């Protein structure tokens, strides 16, 4: 593996090349839940159907899973430019206004969109002064709660 150059595929002997699903495949996979989704991600990455993937021996399925984890590891993901580094973002203490919550919610949604699946929760845990409950409240306001925010600020 080249230093600082993320790899995009892994050759698995007896299976073929494993690649992460593209954007179109990712949209289709979002409809699935649980183990069914995970198995489908592994199968699509190998260019197989779920039925074909399930017929593979357990050791080959485990190799595909390890390839998936290697491609999704934080050390392999290209860091996107963030105008406000996570370490420098200050979350005010105490009572937050709706405008502050909206700004924090938008900031969280931008960061969530830039991270691979499954990495937002651990990233969120590292943010000091921000609980998961407060984060979900701010993100809710930032997406669908705009109407509620306008009503509250008008009152």
C-alpha positions as CSV (number, residue, x, y, z in Angstrom):
1,X,0.0,0.0,0.0
2,X,1.3,3.5,-0.9
3,X,1.7,6.0,1.9
4,X,-1.0,8.6,2.1
5,X,-2.7,7.2,-1.0
6,X,-6.0,5.6,-0.3
7,X,-6.7,2.3,-2.0
8,X,-10.1,1.7,-3.7
9,X,-10.1,-2.0,-4.3
10,X,-8.6,-5.2,-2.9
11,X,-8.0,-8.4,-4.8
12,X,-9.3,-11.5,-3.0
13,X,-8.0,-14.9,-4.2
14,X,-10.9,-17.2,-5.3
15,X,-13.4,-14.4,-5.2
16,X,-12.2,-11.5,-7.3
17,X,-11.8,-7.8,-6.7
18,X,-13.7,-6.1,-3.9
19,X,-14.7,-2.5,-4.4
20,X,-17.0,-0.3,-2.2
21,X,-20.4,0.3,-3.7
22,X,-20.8,3.4,-5.9
23,X,-23.3,6.2,-5.1
24,X,-26.1,4.6,-7.1
25,X,-25.6,1.2,-5.4
26,X,-25.4,3.0,-2.0
27,X,-28.7,4.6,-2.5
28,X,-30.3,1.3,-3.2
29,X,-28.6,-0.3,-0.2
30,X,-30.1,2.3,2.1
31,X,-33.5,0.6,1.7
32,X,-32.2,-2.5,3.5
33,X,-31.6,-2.9,7.2
34,X,-29.4,-5.0,9.5
35,X,-27.5,-8.1,8.4
36,X,-29.4,-8.1,5.1
37,X,-27.8,-4.7,4.3
38,X,-24.3,-5.7,5.4
39,X,-24.4,-8.9,3.3
40,X,-25.7,-6.9,0.3
41,X,-22.8,-4.4,0.7
42,X,-20.3,-7.3,0.7
43,X,-22.0,-9.1,-2.2
44,X,-22.3,-6.0,-4.4
45,X,-18.7,-5.0,-3.8
46,X,-17.6,-8.4,-5.2
47,X,-20.0,-8.1,-8.2
48,X,-22.2,-10.9,-6.9
49,X,-25.8,-11.3,-5.9
50,X,-26.5,-11.9,-2.2
51,X,-27.4,-15.5,-3.1
52,X,-24.1,-16.1,-4.8
53,X,-22.2,-14.5,-1.9
54,X,-24.0,-16.7,0.6
55,X,-22.8,-19.8,-1.3
56,X,-19.1,-18.8,-0.7
57,X,-17.2,-20.7,2.0
58,X,-17.2,-18.9,5.4
59,X,-13.4,-18.2,5.1
60,X,-13.9,-16.4,1.8
61,X,-16.8,-14.4,3.3
62,X,-14.6,-13.4,6.2
63,X,-11.9,-12.3,3.7
64,X,-14.4,-10.1,1.9
65,X,-15.5,-8.6,5.2
66,X,-11.8,-7.9,6.1
67,X,-11.4,-6.2,2.8
68,X,-14.5,-4.1,3.4
69,X,-13.2,-3.0,6.9
70,X,-9.8,-2.1,5.3
71,X,-11.4,0.1,2.7
72,X,-13.6,1.8,5.3
73,X,-10.9,2.3,7.9
74,X,-10.3,5.9,8.9
75,X,-6.6,5.6,7.8
76,X,-7.8,4.8,4.2
77,X,-10.4,7.5,3.9
78,X,-9.4,10.8,2.3
79,X,-9.9,13.6,4.6
80,X,-12.2,16.3,3.2
81,X,-11.4,19.9,3.7
82,X,-13.3,21.3,6.6
83,X,-13.4,25.1,7.0
84,X,-14.0,24.7,10.7
85,X,-11.8,22.0,12.2
86,X,-13.7,19.8,14.7
87,X,-11.2,20.5,17.5
88,X,-11.7,24.3,17.2
89,X,-15.5,24.3,17.2
90,X,-16.7,25.8,20.5
91,X,-20.1,24.5,21.7
92,X,-21.5,27.1,24.1
93,X,-22.5,26.0,27.6
94,X,-25.9,26.5,29.1
95,X,-29.1,27.4,27.4
96,X,-28.8,27.6,23.6
97,X,-31.0,29.8,21.4
98,X,-32.8,28.3,18.5
99,X,-30.4,30.1,16.1
100,X,-27.4,28.5,17.8
101,X,-29.0,25.0,17.7
102,X,-29.8,25.5,14.0
103,X,-26.1,26.5,13.3
104,X,-24.8,23.5,15.3
105,X,-27.3,21.2,13.5
106,X,-26.1,22.4,10.1
107,X,-22.5,22.0,11.1
108,X,-23.2,18.4,12.4
109,X,-25.0,17.5,9.2
110,X,-22.1,18.7,7.0
111,X,-19.7,16.7,9.1
112,X,-22.0,13.6,9.0
113,X,-22.2,13.8,5.2
114,X,-18.5,13.9,4.9
115,X,-17.8,10.9,7.0
116,X,-18.2,7.2,5.9
117,X,-21.1,5.2,7.2
118,X,-20.6,4.2,10.9
119,X,-18.0,6.9,11.7
120,X,-20.3,9.7,12.8
121,X,-21.1,8.3,16.2
122,X,-17.5,7.9,17.3
123,X,-16.6,11.3,15.9
124,X,-19.6,12.8,17.8
125,X,-18.4,11.2,21.0
126,X,-15.1,13.1,20.7
127,X,-16.9,16.5,20.5
128,X,-16.6,18.0,24.0
129,X,-19.7,19.7,25.4
130,X,-22.1,17.9,22.9
131,X,-24.1,14.9,23.9
132,X,-25.8,12.6,21.4
133,X,-29.2,13.8,22.6
134,X,-28.3,17.5,22.0
135,X,-26.8,16.6,18.6
136,X,-29.9,14.8,17.5
137,X,-32.0,17.7,18.7
138,X,-29.9,20.2,16.8
139,X,-29.9,18.1,13.7
140,X,-33.7,17.7,13.9
141,X,-34.0,21.4,14.1
142,X,-31.6,21.8,11.2
143,X,-33.6,19.5,8.9
144,X,-37.3,19.4,9.6
145,X,-37.6,21.8,12.5
146,X,-37.2,25.0,10.5
147,X,-40.9,25.6,10.7
148,X,-40.9,25.1,14.5
149,X,-37.9,27.4,14.8
150,X,-39.6,30.2,12.9
151,X,-42.7,29.9,15.0
152,X,-40.8,29.9,18.3
153,X,-38.7,32.9,17.3
154,X,-41.8,34.8,16.1
155,X,-43.5,34.3,19.5
